[in-house]
Amino acid sequence: MPPSKLPTVRQVLSVFFYELHSCNNVRDAARGTFNNVKALWSKTHVPRINDDKAIIKIESLYKEWRGIRRHQDDRPLTKKAEARRAAFEEGLDKLFDVSKKDADFILQYMESRASSEGDKKMYQEERLFFADQCGPRIGTSGAAESGDESESEFDADPDDPSYVGSPLKAKRGRRNLLTPEVVEAVDATGMSNRAVTKVLAAVSSSVGIPVAETNINERSIRRSRESQREDSAKNIMAFFEPDDILTLHWDGKIVPSLQGNSSQDRQAIVVTGVTTTQLLGAVPVPNGTAREIVNAVMGQLEAWKIKNNIRSVSFDTTSVNTGWKNGAAVGVERALGRDLIWLPCRHHVYERVLEDVYHEVMGPSLGPEVGIFRTLQKKWESIDKTQYITYATYAISRRALQGDREAIIKFCEEHITGSQPRDDYLEFLELTILFLGGIPSSGVRFRPPGPIHSARWMAKAIYSIKMCLFRKQLGLSTTDATHLLQVTIFIVKVYIRGWFLAPVSVSAPRNDLHFLKELILYEKVNSAVAKAAQNRFSAHLWYLSEELVGLSVFDEVLTDDDREKLVQGILSRESEDDAIKKRKLDMRDVPELEIGDLSTTSTITFFNTLGISTSFFQKPVSEWKNSDEYRHGLLITKHLRVVNDHAERAVKLMSDFNKCITTKEKSYQNLLLNVENHRKSLPDVKKETLVSKYDQ
């Protein structure tokens, strides 16, 4: 027989606060509370959600209580806050429901399958009892039945030892100020346990709480941070709702080991989708081999239970990733047991192009730093920033850029007014406009030079332009000045457009074909530079492949005729190459080549892998926008990440917090998840953002 009652929200809160006084830890209090809840629910046959989700639900109830209790001062409540409080109070005497969504259906099913009349009657009684508990609770005792108008939880003080009849006496030095919100904030700012101890003591004193009554000490804070960090990370994983179609990203870096003085390779692993961007982890891979990368990736996919959602992979174009036989991308496909769409990082490809151009003109670097840029660093403070010179000063740049100047300035201004993920991207655009004799809408400003390591490709672009702007004040030799000018002309005339358009997925094939054609035309300006760029870029024609050219079906900049030609190729043109992931082209054919010439019957794999219906192919291109199948495909393809910036930002995150707060591997992984989650919920420190996060 079922019990006479199941606990209400009010009763659950009462037990929770009793437990919280005993253990002073939210997660432990929620576990203790759930054990009491479980004892009653276990007497019924009503199917429950799993224990972890029930515990999280108790924690969420406590968090909601705290959010409403925060408005307990003399200020009048807003209508929204008043409505939230009223709704919460109204629900206090309702069932604290930990049943599955389809609990009634399951009971009905069990009743229909019961082998005896006694069992059928039992399940029938269970259904009626559960319906009563979810509704009027006529058969229950307690506050709802006795009419006991007990004190509202909002007016009670959980720090009062008499609260909800607790027999415990107040314990000296047990008051906890390190709430989950505080832990999240101090972790995200990289504060050490000692720093947190000092700050909390000062805050406690300033708000009138004697430090002696708190649990503020370095050891307690360390334990509390680790515990709450783990709880938060579990919540992030438990409530993660991935899109059906995800792109898997990974990128690595050698960083100091958490323990000891050695170094180790770590791979930051991220997934993205239409509405999803989630760091999965930053996993150590001792030797950085493809097999270890695959094992690390698969371990995270299994832990997050999203193996079936992965449809594409994004990675840097290093051989460890792109090897046809034993590369990491092939390894992930084998481990998942299906083909995936490869989305090699377009920014990485363009970085390699600029690197080869720079080496062609300036020669290889003889050390880890680019030597010529030291001149800029040393003389920067003495330079008169108002006395810069433009492209018009040099005859070679006037001839090369005069006809394109207005179009390039317009392109740069359009991207300045947009959102740029990094400050150096914005500086790149501003310097280009200044070199062309324009004035950026953001004003004339010059940032001081930073690191000059040869691995920093953006430094090659930015510093080359800067040194051309201040050539006379830097005292460059004629040879050095000429070489830097050659690099700068290539950057401004050809490269900048390709770089800033690289993240746009649906136009990737069109932009790459345009870039190839521009490189051929650039032979008239500088044959050696053009050939160096062609050789590098032609080895990375991933987005002109038979598979990825399918992106152009959704490129609405193309004419209807171009897209119709693409579809005809998909339906009828036989493939001439077994390697559909990357294309090889004869540069002599490129000037006459069009996007519609590149699709074949193998292109259909792009649509099949991403689950995009091609039924709209049967309609005229002008009617595609009215097709649900086309709109679905456009939504998916526009959100494919064709640059690996998300993984690179995760690498930056793992580097910044390496050995920063913890040297324990598990706690470090939890830390990264929590910091990323905090940055999502608090992207800036504007007042409205703070109010939205903490006062709602």
C-alpha positions as CSV (number, residue, x, y, z in Angstrom):
1,M,0.0,0.0,0.0
2,P,1.2,3.5,-0.7
3,P,2.0,5.8,2.2
4,S,-0.6,8.3,3.5
5,K,1.2,11.2,1.9
6,L,4.2,12.2,-0.2
7,P,6.3,15.2,0.9
8,T,5.4,18.7,-0.2
9,V,7.8,21.4,-1.3
10,R,7.5,23.1,2.1
11,Q,8.4,19.8,3.9
12,V,11.3,19.2,1.6
13,L,12.7,22.7,2.3
14,S,12.3,22.2,6.0
15,V,14.3,19.0,6.0
16,F,16.9,20.5,3.7
17,F,17.6,23.4,6.0
18,Y,17.9,21.0,8.9
19,E,20.4,19.0,6.9
20,L,22.2,22.2,5.9
21,H,22.8,23.1,9.6
22,S,24.3,19.7,10.2
23,C,26.7,19.5,7.3
24,N,27.1,23.1,6.0
25,N,27.3,21.9,2.4
26,V,24.6,22.3,-0.2
27,R,25.2,19.1,-2.0
28,D,25.5,17.0,1.1
29,A,22.3,18.6,2.5
30,A,20.5,17.8,-0.7
31,R,21.7,14.2,-0.6
32,G,20.5,13.9,3.0
33,T,17.1,15.5,2.1
34,F,16.7,13.2,-0.8
35,N,17.3,10.1,1.3
36,N,14.2,11.1,3.3
37,V,12.2,11.9,0.2
38,K,13.3,8.6,-1.4
39,A,12.2,6.6,1.7
40,L,8.6,7.7,1.2
41,W,8.6,7.5,-2.6
42,S,10.1,4.0,-2.4
43,K,6.9,2.8,-0.7
44,T,5.0,3.5,-3.9
45,H,5.4,2.0,-7.4
46,V,5.5,5.4,-9.0
47,P,8.6,5.5,-11.3
48,R,11.1,8.2,-10.2
49,I,13.7,10.2,-12.0
50,N,17.3,9.0,-11.2
51,D,18.8,10.0,-7.9
52,D,21.3,12.6,-9.3
53,K,18.6,14.5,-11.0
54,A,16.4,14.5,-7.9
55,I,19.3,15.9,-5.8
56,I,19.9,18.6,-8.4
57,K,16.1,19.4,-8.3
58,I,16.4,20.0,-4.5
59,E,19.4,22.2,-5.0
60,S,17.5,24.2,-7.7
61,L,14.6,24.6,-5.2
62,Y,17.1,26.0,-2.6
63,K,18.5,28.4,-5.2
64,E,15.1,29.6,-6.1
65,W,14.3,30.2,-2.4
66,R,17.5,32.2,-2.0
67,G,16.7,34.3,-5.1
68,I,13.3,35.3,-3.7
69,R,14.6,35.8,-0.1
70,R,17.1,38.2,-1.5
71,H,14.3,40.8,-1.9
72,Q,13.5,40.8,1.9
73,D,14.6,44.4,2.5
74,D,12.5,47.5,2.8
75,R,12.4,48.3,-0.9
76,P,9.1,47.7,-2.6
77,L,9.1,44.6,-4.8
78,T,8.9,44.9,-8.6
79,K,5.8,43.3,-10.2
80,K,8.0,40.6,-11.6
81,A,9.6,39.8,-8.2
82,E,6.2,39.9,-6.5
83,A,4.7,37.5,-9.0
84,R,7.7,35.1,-8.6
85,R,7.3,35.2,-4.8
86,A,3.6,34.7,-5.0
87,A,4.0,31.7,-7.4
88,F,6.6,30.2,-5.1
89,E,4.5,30.6,-2.0
90,E,1.5,29.1,-3.8
91,G,3.5,26.0,-4.6
92,L,4.9,25.4,-1.2
93,D,2.1,23.0,-0.2
94,K,2.1,21.2,-3.5
95,L,3.8,17.8,-4.1
96,F,7.6,17.9,-4.5
97,D,7.4,15.8,-7.7
98,V,10.3,13.5,-8.5
99,S,8.3,11.2,-10.8
100,K,9.2,10.6,-14.4
101,K,7.3,12.6,-17.0
102,D,5.4,9.5,-18.2
103,A,4.8,8.0,-14.7
104,D,1.0,7.8,-15.1
105,F,1.4,6.1,-18.5
106,I,3.9,3.6,-17.0
107,L,1.5,2.8,-14.1
108,Q,-1.3,2.3,-16.6
109,Y,0.8,0.0,-18.7
110,M,1.8,-2.0,-15.6
111,E,-1.9,-2.3,-14.7
112,S,-2.8,-3.6,-18.1
113,R,0.1,-6.2,-17.9
114,A,-0.7,-7.3,-14.4
115,S,-1.3,-11.1,-14.2
116,S,-3.7,-11.0,-11.2
117,E,-6.7,-9.0,-10.1
118,G,-4.8,-8.1,-6.9
119,D,-1.9,-6.6,-8.9
120,K,-4.3,-4.7,-11.2
121,K,-6.1,-3.3,-8.1
122,M,-2.8,-2.3,-6.6
123,Y,-1.6,-0.4,-9.7
124,Q,-5.1,1.2,-10.0
125,E,-4.8,2.4,-6.4
126,E,-1.3,3.7,-7.1
127,R,-2.5,5.7,-10.0
128,L,-5.4,7.2,-8.0
129,F,-3.0,8.0,-5.1
130,F,-0.5,9.6,-7.4
131,A,-3.2,11.7,-9.1
132,D,-4.4,12.8,-5.7
133,Q,-0.9,13.8,-4.6
134,C,-0.3,15.8,-7.7
135,G,-3.6,17.6,-7.3
136,P,-5.8,18.3,-4.3
137,R,-4.0,16.0,-1.8
138,I,-7.2,15.1,-0.1
139,G,-5.8,11.9,1.3
140,T,-2.8,13.6,2.8
141,S,-2.1,14.9,6.3
142,G,0.1,17.8,7.2
143,A,-0.2,21.5,6.5
144,A,-2.6,21.1,3.5
145,E,-5.0,18.9,5.5
146,S,-4.8,20.4,9.0
147,G,-5.0,23.9,7.7
148,D,-1.8,24.8,9.5
149,E,-0.8,28.2,8.3
150,S,2.9,27.7,9.1
151,E,5.4,30.5,8.9
152,S,6.5,31.3,5.3
153,E,10.0,30.1,4.5
154,F,10.8,33.6,3.3
155,D,10.2,35.1,6.8
156,A,12.3,32.4,8.6
157,D,16.0,32.7,9.1
158,P,17.9,29.4,8.3
159,D,20.8,30.7,10.4
160,D,18.5,30.7,13.4
161,P,19.1,27.3,15.3
162,S,15.4,27.2,16.1
163,Y,14.5,27.3,12.4
164,V,12.0,24.5,11.4
165,G,12.3,23.0,14.8
166,S,16.0,22.0,14.5
167,P,17.3,20.6,17.8
168,L,20.8,21.7,17.0
169,K,22.5,24.5,18.7
170,A,24.3,27.2,16.8
171,K,27.8,26.2,16.1
172,R,30.5,28.8,16.4
173,G,32.5,29.6,13.3
174,R,30.3,27.6,10.9
175,R,28.6,30.3,8.9
176,N,29.4,29.8,5.2
177,L,29.9,32.8,2.9
178,L,31.3,30.8,0.1
179,T,28.2,30.2,-1.9
180,P,28.2,28.5,-5.3
181,E,27.9,32.0,-6.9
182,V,30.9,33.2,-5.0
183,V,33.0,30.1,-5.9
184,E,32.1,30.5,-9.5
185,A,33.2,34.2,-9.5
186,V,36.5,33.7,-7.6
187,D,37.4,30.7,-9.8
188,A,36.7,32.7,-13.0
189,T,38.9,35.5,-11.8
190,G,41.7,33.1,-10.9
191,M,41.9,34.0,-7.2
192,S,44.0,31.8,-4.9
193,N,42.6,30.3,-1.8
194,R,44.6,32.8,0.3
195,A,43.3,35.7,-1.7
196,V,39.7,34.5,-1.3
197,T,40.3,34.1,2.5
198,K,41.4,37.7,2.8
199,V,38.6,39.1,0.6
200,L,35.8,37.1,2.4
201,A,37.1,38.2,5.8
202,A,36.9,41.8,4.7
203,V,33.5,41.4,3.2
204,S,32.2,39.6,6.2
205,S,33.3,42.4,8.5
206,S,31.9,45.1,6.2
207,V,28.4,43.6,6.2
208,G,28.3,43.2,9.9
209,I,29.1,39.5,10.2
210,P,31.8,38.7,12.8
211,V,34.5,36.7,11.2
212,A,34.6,34.5,14.3
213,E,31.1,33.2,13.4
214,T,32.1,32.2,9.9
215,N,34.1,29.3,8.5
216,I,36.6,31.5,6.9
217,N,40.0,29.9,6.8
218,E,42.2,28.8,4.0
219,R,41.8,25.1,4.4
220,S,38.0,25.2,4.6
221,I,37.9,27.5,1.6
222,R,40.0,25.1,-0.4
223,R,37.8,22.1,0.5
224,S,34.6,24.1,-0.1
225,R,35.8,25.3,-3.5
226,E,36.8,21.8,-4.7
227,S,33.5,20.4,-3.5
228,Q,31.3,23.1,-5.0
229,R,33.4,23.1,-8.2
230,E,32.7,19.4,-8.6
231,D,29.0,19.8,-7.9
232,S,28.7,22.6,-10.5
233,A,30.6,20.6,-13.1
234,K,28.2,17.7,-12.5
235,N,25.3,20.0,-13.0
236,I,26.7,21.4,-16.2
237,M,27.0,17.9,-17.6
238,A,23.6,16.7,-16.2
239,F,21.7,19.7,-17.8
240,F,23.6,19.8,-21.0
241,E,21.2,19.6,-23.9
242,P,23.1,19.2,-27.1
243,D,21.9,19.8,-30.6
244,D,21.1,16.7,-32.7
245,I,24.0,17.7,-35.1
246,L,27.3,18.7,-33.6
247,T,30.7,19.6,-34.8
248,L,33.6,18.2,-32.8
249,H,36.7,20.5,-32.4
250,W,40.1,19.8,-30.9
251,D,43.4,21.6,-30.6
252,G,46.5,21.0,-28.5
253,K,49.3,22.8,-26.8
254,I,52.3,21.8,-24.7
255,V,51.8,23.2,-21.2
256,P,53.5,22.6,-17.8
257,S,52.3,19.5,-16.0
258,L,50.0,20.2,-13.1
259,Q,52.4,18.4,-10.8
260,G,56.2,18.5,-11.2
261,N,58.4,20.5,-13.5
262,S,57.8,18.6,-16.7
263,S,55.6,19.5,-19.7
264,Q,52.8,17.7,-21.3
265,D,50.6,17.9,-24.4
266,R,46.9,18.7,-23.7
267,Q,44.0,18.6,-26.2
268,A,41.2,21.0,-25.6
269,I,38.0,19.4,-26.9
270,V,34.9,21.4,-27.8
271,V,31.6,20.7,-29.5
272,T,29.5,23.3,-31.4
273,G,26.1,23.3,-33.0
274,V,23.2,25.6,-34.0
275,T,22.6,26.5,-30.3
276,T,25.5,24.7,-28.6
277,T,29.0,25.7,-27.8
278,Q,30.4,23.5,-25.0
279,L,33.9,22.7,-23.7
280,L,34.1,19.0,-22.9
281,G,37.6,18.9,-21.3
282,A,41.3,19.6,-21.7
283,V,42.8,16.1,-21.7
284,P,46.5,15.2,-21.3
285,V,47.9,13.3,-24.3
286,P,51.4,12.3,-23.2
287,N,53.0,11.9,-26.6
288,G,50.6,13.9,-28.8
289,T,50.1,11.1,-31.2
290,A,46.9,10.6,-33.3
291,R,45.9,7.5,-31.4
292,E,46.2,9.4,-28.1
293,I,44.1,12.3,-29.5
294,V,41.4,9.9,-30.7
295,N,41.3,8.1,-27.3
296,A,41.1,11.5,-25.5
297,V,38.3,12.7,-27.8
298,M,36.3,9.5,-27.6
299,G,36.6,9.4,-23.8
300,Q,35.0,12.9,-23.6
301,L,32.2,12.0,-26.1
302,E,31.3,8.9,-24.0
303,A,31.4,10.9,-20.7
304,W,29.1,13.5,-22.1
305,K,27.0,10.8,-24.0
306,I,27.0,12.6,-27.3
307,K,28.7,10.1,-29.6
308,N,25.6,9.8,-31.8
309,N,25.4,13.6,-32.3
310,I,28.7,14.1,-34.0
311,R,28.4,14.7,-37.7
312,S,31.5,16.8,-38.5
313,V,35.0,17.5,-37.2
314,S,37.1,20.6,-37.2
315,F,40.9,20.7,-36.6
316,D,44.1,22.3,-37.6
317,T,45.7,21.1,-40.8
318,T,48.7,19.4,-39.2
319,S,49.7,15.9,-40.4
320,V,48.8,14.3,-37.1
321,N,45.2,15.3,-37.8
322,T,44.9,15.0,-41.6
323,G,46.8,11.8,-42.3
324,W,44.7,9.6,-44.6
325,K,45.7,6.4,-42.9
326,N,46.5,7.1,-39.3
327,G,45.5,10.7,-38.8
328,A,43.3,11.8,-35.8
329,A,40.3,12.7,-38.1
330,V,40.3,9.2,-39.7
331,G,40.7,7.7,-36.3
332,V,37.6,9.4,-34.9
333,E,35.6,8.3,-37.9
334,R,36.7,4.7,-37.3
335,A,36.0,4.9,-33.6
336,L,32.5,6.3,-34.3
337,G,31.9,3.8,-37.1
338,R,30.8,6.3,-39.7
339,D,32.0,8.9,-42.1
340,L,32.1,12.5,-40.9
341,I,32.3,15.9,-42.6
342,W,35.8,17.3,-42.3
343,L,36.0,21.0,-41.7
344,P,39.7,21.8,-41.5
345,C,40.4,25.2,-39.9
346,R,40.4,27.8,-42.6
347,H,42.2,30.3,-40.5
348,H,45.0,27.8,-40.0
349,V,45.3,27.4,-43.8
350,Y,45.5,31.1,-44.3
351,E,48.1,31.4,-41.6
352,R,50.3,28.9,-43.4
353,V,49.9,30.9,-46.6
354,L,51.2,34.1,-44.9
355,E,54.0,32.2,-43.3
356,D,55.2,30.9,-46.7
357,V,54.9,34.4,-48.3
358,Y,56.9,36.0,-45.4
359,H,59.6,33.4,-45.7
360,E,59.8,33.8,-49.4
361,V,60.4,37.5,-49.1
362,M,62.2,37.9,-45.8
363,G,63.9,34.5,-45.6
364,P,63.6,31.9,-42.8
365,S,63.8,33.0,-39.2
366,L,67.1,32.0,-37.5
367,G,65.6,31.9,-34.0
368,P,62.3,31.7,-32.2
369,E,61.7,35.4,-32.7
370,V,61.4,37.5,-35.9
371,G,64.6,39.6,-35.7
372,I,63.5,42.5,-37.8
373,F,60.6,43.2,-35.5
374,R,63.0,43.9,-32.5
375,T,63.7,47.3,-34.2
376,L,60.0,48.2,-33.8
377,Q,60.0,47.1,-30.2
378,K,63.1,49.1,-29.2
379,K,62.1,52.3,-31.0
380,W,58.4,52.3,-30.4
381,E,58.4,54.8,-27.5
382,S,60.5,57.4,-29.4
383,I,58.3,57.2,-32.6
384,D,56.0,60.2,-33.3
385,K,52.7,58.5,-33.9
386,T,51.3,61.4,-35.8
387,Q,54.0,61.2,-38.5
388,Y,53.1,58.0,-40.4
389,I,53.4,57.5,-44.1
390,T,51.0,55.8,-46.4
391,Y,51.0,53.6,-49.5
392,A,51.1,56.7,-51.7
393,T,54.7,57.3,-50.5
394,Y,55.9,54.3,-52.4
395,A,55.7,54.0,-56.2
396,I,55.4,50.2,-56.0
397,S,52.4,50.3,-53.7
398,R,50.7,53.1,-55.7
399,R,50.8,50.9,-58.8
400,A,49.6,47.8,-57.0
401,L,46.9,49.3,-54.8
402,Q,45.5,52.4,-56.5
403,G,42.7,50.6,-58.3
404,D,41.6,48.6,-55.3
405,R,42.1,51.2,-52.5
406,E,38.4,52.3,-52.1
407,A,37.1,48.7,-52.2
408,I,39.6,47.5,-49.6
409,I,38.8,50.5,-47.2
410,K,35.1,49.8,-47.6
411,F,35.6,46.1,-46.8
412,C,37.7,47.0,-43.7
413,E,35.2,49.5,-42.4
414,E,32.3,47.0,-42.7
415,H,34.2,44.6,-40.5
416,I,35.2,47.3,-38.0
417,T,31.6,48.1,-37.4
418,G,30.9,44.5,-36.9
419,S,32.0,42.4,-33.9
420,Q,35.6,41.1,-33.8
421,P,36.5,38.3,-31.4
422,R,40.0,39.7,-30.7
423,D,41.6,43.1,-30.4
424,D,44.4,42.3,-32.8
425,Y,41.8,41.5,-35.5
426,L,40.5,45.1,-35.1
427,E,44.0,46.5,-35.1
428,F,44.7,44.6,-38.4
429,L,41.7,46.3,-40.0
430,E,42.6,49.8,-38.7
431,L,46.2,49.6,-39.8
432,T,45.2,48.5,-43.3
433,I,42.9,51.6,-43.6
434,L,45.7,53.9,-42.3
435,F,48.2,52.4,-44.8
436,L,45.8,53.1,-47.6
437,G,45.5,56.7,-46.6
438,G,42.1,56.5,-44.9
439,I,40.9,57.2,-41.4
440,P,39.2,54.4,-39.5
441,S,35.8,55.1,-38.1
442,S,37.3,54.0,-34.7
443,G,39.9,56.8,-35.0
444,V,43.7,56.8,-35.4
445,R,45.4,54.8,-32.8
446,F,48.5,52.6,-32.6
447,R,48.9,49.8,-30.0
448,P,52.4,49.2,-28.7
449,P,54.0,46.0,-30.2
450,G,53.7,42.8,-28.2
451,P,55.4,39.4,-28.5
452,I,57.4,38.9,-31.7
453,H,57.6,35.1,-31.6
454,S,57.8,33.6,-35.1
455,A,54.8,31.4,-34.3
456,R,52.5,34.4,-34.0
457,W,51.3,34.8,-37.5
458,M,49.2,37.9,-36.7
459,A,52.4,39.7,-35.6
460,K,53.8,39.2,-39.1
461,A,50.8,41.0,-40.6
462,I,50.4,43.8,-38.0
463,Y,54.1,44.6,-37.6
464,S,54.9,44.5,-41.3
465,I,52.2,47.2,-41.9
466,K,53.4,49.2,-38.8
467,M,57.0,49.2,-40.0
468,C,55.9,50.4,-43.4
469,L,53.9,53.2,-41.7
470,F,57.0,54.3,-39.7
471,R,59.8,53.3,-42.0
472,K,61.6,56.7,-41.9
473,Q,61.5,57.0,-38.1
474,L,62.7,53.4,-37.7
475,G,65.7,53.9,-39.9
476,L,65.2,50.8,-42.0
477,S,67.7,49.8,-44.7
478,T,66.4,50.0,-48.3
479,T,66.5,46.2,-48.6
480,D,64.5,45.6,-45.4
481,A,62.0,48.4,-46.2
482,T,61.4,46.9,-49.7
483,H,60.9,43.4,-48.4
484,L,58.4,44.6,-45.7
485,L,56.6,46.6,-48.3
486,Q,56.3,43.5,-50.6
487,V,54.7,41.6,-47.7
488,T,52.4,44.5,-46.8
489,I,51.1,44.9,-50.4
490,F,50.2,41.2,-50.5
491,I,48.5,41.4,-47.1
492,V,46.4,44.5,-48.0
493,K,45.6,43.6,-51.7
494,V,44.8,39.9,-51.4
495,Y,45.2,38.4,-48.0
496,I,43.0,40.5,-45.7
497,R,39.8,39.7,-47.5
498,G,40.4,36.0,-47.5
499,W,41.3,36.0,-43.7
500,F,38.2,37.9,-42.6
501,L,35.8,36.0,-44.8
502,A,37.2,32.6,-43.7
503,P,34.7,32.0,-40.9
504,V,31.6,32.2,-43.2
505,S,30.8,28.5,-43.9
506,V,28.3,28.6,-46.8
507,S,30.6,30.9,-48.9
508,A,33.8,29.0,-48.1
509,P,34.0,27.3,-51.6
510,R,33.3,30.5,-53.4
511,N,35.8,32.5,-51.4
512,D,38.5,29.9,-51.8
513,L,38.1,29.8,-55.6
514,H,38.1,33.7,-55.6
515,F,41.3,33.6,-53.5
516,L,43.0,31.2,-56.0
517,K,42.1,33.4,-58.9
518,E,43.4,36.5,-57.0
519,L,46.7,34.7,-56.5
520,I,47.0,34.0,-60.2
521,L,46.3,37.7,-61.0
522,Y,48.9,38.7,-58.3
523,E,51.6,37.2,-60.5
524,K,51.6,40.5,-62.4
525,V,52.4,42.3,-59.1
526,N,55.0,39.9,-57.6
527,S,55.5,36.5,-59.2
528,A,57.6,35.0,-56.4
529,V,55.1,35.9,-53.7
530,A,52.2,34.7,-55.9
531,K,53.8,31.3,-56.5
532,A,54.7,30.8,-52.8
533,A,51.1,31.5,-51.9
534,Q,49.7,29.3,-54.7
535,N,51.9,26.4,-53.7
536,R,50.8,26.5,-50.1
537,F,47.1,27.2,-50.7
538,S,46.7,24.6,-53.5
539,A,47.7,21.9,-51.0
540,H,44.7,22.8,-48.8
541,L,41.7,22.9,-51.2
542,W,39.5,21.2,-48.7
543,Y,36.5,23.5,-49.3
544,L,36.7,23.0,-53.1
545,S,36.4,19.2,-52.6
546,E,33.6,17.2,-54.1
547,E,32.1,16.9,-50.6
548,L,32.3,20.4,-49.2
549,V,31.3,22.1,-52.4
550,G,27.9,21.1,-51.2
551,L,28.0,24.2,-48.9
552,S,27.6,26.4,-52.0
553,V,24.1,25.1,-52.5
554,F,23.2,27.4,-49.5
555,D,25.4,30.3,-50.7
556,E,22.7,32.9,-51.6
557,V,25.3,35.3,-53.0
558,L,25.6,32.9,-56.0
559,T,23.2,33.4,-58.9
560,D,20.3,31.0,-59.4
561,D,22.1,29.7,-62.5
562,D,25.2,28.9,-60.5
563,R,23.3,26.9,-57.9
564,E,21.2,25.2,-60.6
565,K,24.5,24.1,-62.2
566,L,25.7,22.8,-58.8
567,V,22.5,20.7,-58.4
568,Q,22.9,19.3,-61.9
569,G,26.4,18.2,-61.1
570,I,25.2,16.5,-57.9
571,L,22.5,14.6,-59.8
572,S,24.5,13.6,-62.9
573,R,28.3,14.3,-63.0
574,E,30.3,11.2,-62.1
575,S,33.2,11.6,-59.7
576,E,36.7,11.4,-61.2
577,D,38.6,11.1,-57.9
578,D,38.3,8.7,-55.0
579,A,39.6,11.3,-52.5
580,I,36.5,13.4,-52.0
581,K,37.8,15.2,-48.9
582,K,40.3,17.4,-50.7
583,R,40.7,18.5,-54.4
584,K,43.7,18.9,-56.6
585,L,43.5,21.5,-59.3
586,D,45.7,22.4,-62.2
587,M,46.4,26.2,-61.7
588,R,46.1,26.6,-65.5
589,D,42.4,25.6,-65.3
590,V,41.5,27.9,-62.4
591,P,40.8,31.2,-64.3
592,E,37.9,29.6,-66.2
593,L,36.7,27.5,-63.3
594,E,33.3,28.1,-61.7
595,I,31.8,26.7,-58.5
596,G,29.1,24.8,-60.5
597,D,31.9,22.9,-62.3
598,L,33.0,21.2,-59.0
599,S,30.0,19.2,-57.8
600,T,29.6,15.5,-58.6
601,T,27.4,12.6,-57.5
602,S,29.8,12.2,-54.5
603,T,28.6,15.6,-53.2
604,I,25.4,14.0,-52.0
605,T,27.4,12.5,-49.1
606,F,27.6,16.0,-47.6
607,F,23.8,16.2,-47.3
608,N,23.4,12.6,-46.2
609,T,26.0,12.9,-43.4
610,L,24.3,16.1,-42.0
611,G,20.8,14.7,-42.4
612,I,19.7,17.3,-44.9
613,S,16.9,16.3,-47.2
614,T,17.6,17.2,-50.9
615,S,13.9,17.1,-51.9
616,F,14.1,20.8,-52.6
617,F,16.4,20.0,-55.6
618,Q,13.3,19.2,-57.5
619,K,12.1,22.8,-57.3
620,P,13.3,25.9,-59.1
621,V,16.1,27.7,-57.2
622,S,13.9,30.8,-56.9
623,E,11.4,28.7,-54.8
624,W,13.9,27.1,-52.4
625,K,13.4,29.7,-49.7
626,N,9.8,28.5,-49.3
627,S,10.9,24.9,-48.7
628,D,11.2,23.7,-45.1
629,E,13.9,21.2,-46.1
630,Y,16.0,24.0,-47.6
631,R,15.5,26.3,-44.6
632,H,16.5,23.4,-42.3
633,G,19.7,22.8,-44.4
634,L,20.5,26.5,-44.4
635,L,20.2,26.6,-40.6
636,I,22.6,23.7,-40.2
637,T,25.2,24.8,-42.7
638,K,25.3,28.4,-41.6
639,H,26.2,27.2,-38.1
640,L,29.0,24.9,-39.2
641,R,32.2,26.2,-37.7
642,V,34.8,26.2,-40.4
643,V,37.5,27.8,-38.2
644,N,38.8,26.2,-35.1
645,D,38.6,29.4,-33.0
646,H,36.5,27.8,-30.3
647,A,39.1,25.1,-29.6
648,E,41.8,27.8,-29.7
649,R,40.0,29.8,-27.1
650,A,39.7,26.7,-25.0
651,V,43.5,26.2,-25.4
652,K,43.9,29.8,-24.1
653,L,41.6,29.0,-21.2
654,M,43.5,25.8,-20.2
655,S,46.8,27.7,-20.5
656,D,45.6,30.6,-18.3
657,F,44.4,28.3,-15.5
658,N,47.2,25.8,-15.7
659,K,48.5,25.5,-12.1
660,C,46.6,28.7,-11.3
661,I,44.3,27.5,-8.6
662,T,44.6,23.7,-8.4
663,T,47.1,21.0,-9.2
664,K,44.6,18.1,-9.0
665,E,43.6,16.8,-12.4
666,K,39.9,16.2,-11.6
667,S,39.5,19.6,-9.9
668,Y,41.3,21.3,-12.8
669,Q,38.8,19.8,-15.3
670,N,35.9,20.9,-13.1
671,L,37.5,24.4,-12.9
672,L,37.7,24.8,-16.7
673,L,34.0,23.8,-17.1
674,N,32.9,26.2,-14.4
675,V,35.0,29.1,-15.7
676,E,33.7,28.7,-19.2
677,N,30.1,28.5,-17.9
678,H,30.7,31.7,-15.8
679,R,31.9,33.5,-18.9
680,K,28.8,32.5,-20.8
681,S,26.5,33.7,-18.1
682,L,28.5,36.9,-17.4
683,P,30.1,38.0,-20.6
684,D,30.8,41.5,-19.3
685,V,30.5,43.5,-16.1
686,K,27.9,46.0,-17.2
687,K,25.3,46.8,-14.5
688,E,22.4,45.4,-16.5
689,T,24.3,42.1,-17.0
690,L,25.1,41.8,-13.3
691,V,21.5,42.6,-12.3
692,S,20.3,40.0,-14.8
693,K,22.5,37.3,-13.4
694,Y,22.3,37.9,-9.7
695,D,19.0,39.8,-9.0
696,Q,16.6,37.7,-11.0
